[in-house]
């Protein structure tokens, strides 16, 4: 009987360990939260300038994209951070309609229409909001929202 109890306890501990391992999520990171929030504000301000010629704002855009790249590198190397890193890959994919895709189009077209700007800005800021909410909460709802956006962009 004692042996059976030990086997059941061991099975329970192994099962718990395996199930926890498969759902591990990085803990709240103040740096990630702060930098993502800063980048959201900077993106909003810089995107508002996209109705004017890109060359006029090229240095500012390049500096911003470098800051995004730095944060992405940080997120890539953080343990148990696959979901956040996947979202940054979507945001920085120039072929998608989010952050880097917006700046690529602005550079190619030199200036963008106010209607395009308004819709693009809405999408980018909503994506960044999902990322910020996930960083703050790390709950099922914010995770599902982020995964939904990631999957719809793959």
Buried (B, 14 or more C-beta within 10 A) or exposed (E): EEEEEEEEEEEEEEEEEEEEEEEEBBEEBEEBBEBBBEBBEBBEEBBEBBEEEBEEBEEEBEEBBEBBEEBBEBBEEBEEBBBBBBBBBBBBBEEBBBBBBBBBBBBEEEBBEEEBBEEBBEBBBEBBBBBBBBBEEBEEEBBEBBBEBBEEBE
